[in-house]
Amino acid sequence: MVCGEARVFFDTHCHLQDVRFEPDLAVRMVKAREAGITNFVCCGTQESDWDAVLKIATTHPAVLPMLGLHPWHAHQAQSGWLARLAERLENPRIGLGECGLDFAIEEPPRELQEAAFRAQLRLACDLNRPVSIHCRRAWERLMAIAREEGLPVAGAVIHAFSGSAEIAQEAQALGFYLAFGCSLTNPNNHRAAKALKVVTEDRLLFETDAPDMPPYGSTQGTLNDPINLRLAVEAASRVRGIDPEALATVAYRNSCRVFRSMLPKACNTLSLGFDKAIEGNQGTHHKGDTDGEIKGG
């Protein structure tokens, strides 16, 4: 399928490496593909899960891997983690994330979160890789750091966007893409609805954040699933007053644009050789490479 074709979907943020998916991930992937979801951006959160992300991407070529240090785990990072992350990202088919800021929690300290985020944003800019960003109650600092460090030309996504309409406008002006998920299925989530309405067509993405953030009304303990991406798109179409297929097409094109460095031409899902970036890879990244060849090995 090519970018922009109707009835195709692109999950721009999920965590397929989560241990809760281990028993039946293959079945879930088949069902999601049958439902028209062509690609899944699988984000690592700490060094201990990076290999799992890469192995899933090797097994399932539709999975696009991103590796990063989530703000929740900034205090657990081992010495040298940034250098090891940079080594993994020598493979040009790997993006950076999930990283960011979360001031809704007391630990890790804000200073430590900011240092980890700033370092990863610089790395994404240096390598020109798409970056997936987590932000809760830290909007002022996120915008300030983005202004100071800049954003990678490849694209910067604020995943599971939870800010106000005003913040959405400010973020777009800085160059961010904004991704929305199944929280839109909650009819009482007026903040998200207001923010969604001001997102321009060329900055809109959709995600599930699976296995977390299941659709509204799910029973306690229910895992979110990539197949629920359709529900997020349908909810967004109601908020924006647009046909869901048309909205899916717009978001799909945007997704292909943001993650184009991780995809072969026309959003094909060919084997990308992520196994070469699994621990022990000594490949060399040549800045500016666009042919997708995996160097070294």
C-alpha atoms as one frame of an Amber mdcrd trajectory, in Angstrom:
protein
   0.000   0.000   0.000   1.249   3.495  -0.735   1.227   6.546   1.466  -2.154
   8.215   1.542  -4.259   5.294   0.374  -7.618   5.155   2.161  -8.332   2.560
   4.834  -4.741   2.309   5.982  -3.495   3.324   9.403  -0.121   4.039  10.993
   0.322   3.578  14.756   2.956   6.197  15.566   3.581   5.142  19.161   3.241
   1.829  20.980   5.228  -0.467  23.246   5.021  -3.930  21.720   7.992  -5.046
  23.829   5.863  -4.823  26.978   5.897  -8.171  28.774   2.102  -8.133  28.900
   2.103  -8.694  25.144   4.448 -11.684  25.191   1.796 -14.458  25.231  -0.051
 -13.367  22.093   1.829 -10.592  20.306   1.961 -12.485  17.007  -1.817 -12.933
  16.998  -2.394  -9.283  17.832  -0.074  -8.214  15.024  -1.916 -10.336  12.470
  -5.287  -8.928  13.521  -3.995  -5.370  13.403  -2.553  -5.865   9.931  -5.838
  -7.358   8.759  -7.571  -4.235  10.096  -5.425  -2.052   7.855  -2.687  -0.968
  10.245   0.425  -1.091   8.095   3.100   0.181  10.460   3.808   0.326  14.174
   6.358   2.638  15.778   7.625   0.685  18.782   9.327   2.872  21.374  11.858
   1.752  23.929  11.863   3.344  27.374  15.158   2.260  28.968  18.326   0.423
  28.019  17.021  -2.884  29.347  14.270  -3.045  26.696  16.197  -1.820  23.656
  17.143  -5.296  22.437  13.540  -6.463  22.815  12.358  -3.596  20.616  14.916
  -4.429  17.939  14.121  -8.138  18.003  10.415  -7.443  17.497  11.288  -5.209
  14.551  13.339  -8.034  13.068  10.499 -10.531  13.479   7.802  -8.120  12.302
   9.066  -5.921   9.437   6.068  -3.596   9.813   7.460  -2.520  13.198   9.681
   0.566  13.184  11.964   0.714  16.241  12.818   3.730  18.332  15.149   3.634
  21.325  15.366   6.113  24.155  15.388   6.856  27.866  11.948   7.696  29.269
  11.895  10.407  31.942  10.502   7.900  34.453  13.753   5.938  34.196  16.275
   8.779  34.027  17.571   8.012  37.535  18.105   4.343  36.675  20.334   4.920
  33.659  23.776   3.342  33.889  26.962   5.256  33.165  27.620   5.450  29.428
  23.982   4.986  28.413  24.027   7.896  25.959  27.078   6.574  24.121  25.480
   3.151  23.872  22.273   4.728  22.551  24.265   6.631  19.939  25.937   3.366
  18.898  22.566   1.701  18.375  21.405   4.666  16.332  24.258   4.164  13.887
  21.613   2.140  12.073  19.718   4.800  10.069  16.467   2.839  10.350  16.187
   3.442  14.092  14.572   6.541  15.597  14.904   8.083  19.054  12.289   7.761
  21.763  10.633   7.662  24.048  12.214  10.574  25.844  10.894  13.750  27.402
   9.757  15.390  30.632   7.244  14.401  33.288   6.774  16.914  36.102   3.686
  15.108  37.383   6.049  12.843  39.314   8.527  13.782  42.052  11.237  11.327
  41.059  13.438  11.435  39.073  14.332  15.066  39.860  13.437  17.599  37.203
  17.075  18.530  36.665  17.962  14.930  35.870  15.002  14.583  33.519  15.965
  17.743  31.687  19.576  16.685  31.289  18.578  13.313  29.828  16.014  14.885
  27.517  18.348  17.612  26.307  21.083  15.078  25.547  18.704  12.885  23.547
  17.245  15.802  21.634  20.759  16.876  20.659  21.502  13.339  19.486  18.322
  13.232  17.407  19.276  16.548  15.817  22.856  15.447  15.149  21.709  12.242
  13.444  18.518  13.788  12.022  16.273  11.055  13.397  12.596  11.359  14.226
  12.047  11.713  17.970   9.032  10.709  20.065   8.492  12.868  23.145   6.580
  12.338  26.377   5.375  15.443  28.207   3.197  15.870  31.289   2.891  19.132
  33.202   6.187  20.326  31.778   5.080  22.320  28.784   6.975  25.515  29.569
  10.282  23.689  29.965   9.658  21.480  26.938   9.100  24.508  24.712  12.114
  26.310  26.172  14.438  23.366  25.583  13.070  22.891  22.061  13.834  26.539
  21.298  17.332  26.240  22.712  18.292  22.920  21.133  16.156  22.921  18.006
  14.252  19.951  16.574  15.474  17.349  14.093  14.464  18.091  10.523  13.240
  14.504  10.292  10.438  15.315  12.740   9.587  15.655  16.415   6.375  14.136
  17.783   4.707  14.912  21.091   3.006  11.609  21.722  -0.307  11.237  23.569
  -0.712  15.002  23.455  -2.453  16.239  26.597  -1.865  19.968  26.444  -4.326
  22.790  25.921  -5.349  24.275  22.592  -2.979  27.177  23.263  -0.080  24.806
  23.897  -0.974  22.888  20.734  -0.671  26.076  18.711   2.657  26.970  20.318
   4.026  23.465  19.730   3.060  23.502  16.078   4.692  26.881  15.598   7.936
  25.344  16.862   7.606  22.471  14.385   6.201  19.657  16.503   3.778  17.024
  15.257   1.003  16.154  17.718  -0.224  12.584  18.173  -3.574  11.638  19.700
  -4.802   8.270  20.916  -7.729   6.495  22.461  -8.233   9.153  25.141 -10.312
  10.842  22.443 -12.917   8.109  22.859 -13.804   9.596  26.255 -16.675  12.029
  25.560 -15.707  13.977  28.680 -12.164  14.678  27.488 -12.991  18.214  26.413
  -9.388  19.423  26.730  -8.177  16.940  24.133 -11.081  17.771  21.833 -10.306
  21.480  21.981  -6.634  20.857  21.280  -7.433  18.508  18.401  -9.538  21.167
  16.698  -6.605  23.571  16.375  -4.115  21.049  14.994  -3.445  21.731  11.335
  -3.839  18.856   8.920  -0.121  18.601   8.225   0.776  18.185  11.931  -1.726
  15.520  12.989  -0.816  11.931  13.883  -2.541   9.029  15.645  -1.258   6.386
  18.037  -2.400   3.835  20.602   0.414   3.847  23.213  -0.537   0.161  23.547
  -0.706  -1.648  25.890  -1.562   1.475  27.906  -4.360   4.042  27.500  -7.161
   1.688  26.345 -10.387   3.094  24.878 -12.979   4.704  27.132 -15.225   2.159
  28.832 -12.680  -0.663  28.828 -12.857  -2.942  31.847 -10.101  -2.614  34.420
  -6.986  -4.495  33.382  -7.821  -4.462  29.669  -4.766  -3.992  27.497  -4.871
  -1.428  24.759  -4.184  -2.955  21.370  -2.899  -1.479  18.085  -6.159  -2.561
  16.451  -7.861   0.165  18.522  -6.143   2.819  16.424  -9.281   2.890  14.280
 -11.305   3.947  17.323  -9.021   6.917  17.911  -9.335   8.009  14.287 -13.113
   7.640  14.347 -13.362   9.686  17.554 -11.139  12.375  16.062 -13.255  12.494
  12.916 -16.320  13.243  15.004 -14.531  16.049  16.837 -13.228  17.616  13.632
 -16.359  16.958  11.591 -14.554  15.121   8.822 -14.988  11.739   7.156 -12.861
   9.159   9.036 -11.322   7.773   5.853 -10.267  11.255   4.781  -8.765  11.897
   8.203  -6.978   8.545   8.182  -5.483   9.421   4.797  -4.205  12.777   6.054
  -2.654  11.240   9.157  -1.136   8.388   7.181   0.614  10.784   4.836   1.933
  12.750   7.791   3.194   9.550   9.408   5.044   8.556   6.263   6.636  11.990
   6.178   7.798  11.925   9.805   9.132   8.370   9.704  10.342   8.393   6.110
  13.959   7.830   7.174  12.874   4.560   8.794  10.833   3.357   5.822  11.631
   2.159   2.310   9.995   4.100  -0.502   6.186   4.233  -0.666   5.859   3.104
   2.964   6.618  -0.473   1.949   7.210  -2.861   4.829  10.304  -4.715   3.678
  12.882  -6.290   5.954  15.037  -3.461   7.261  17.839  -5.430   8.896  17.295
  -4.252  12.471  18.968  -7.404  13.723  22.290  -5.808  12.781  21.746  -3.119
  15.410  21.107  -5.553  18.243  23.768  -5.597  20.927  27.233  -6.060  19.525
  26.701  -4.200  16.235  29.728  -2.126  15.246  28.242  -0.563  12.091  29.005
   2.980  11.005  26.372   5.607  10.332  27.207   8.014   7.553  25.296  11.236
   8.054  23.226  12.004   5.000  22.744   8.411   3.829  19.289   8.089   2.274
  19.376   4.744   0.524  18.589   2.796   3.691  21.584   0.489   3.413  22.661
  -0.869   6.765  26.337  -0.077   7.213  28.811  -2.437   8.820  27.811  -5.583
  10.671
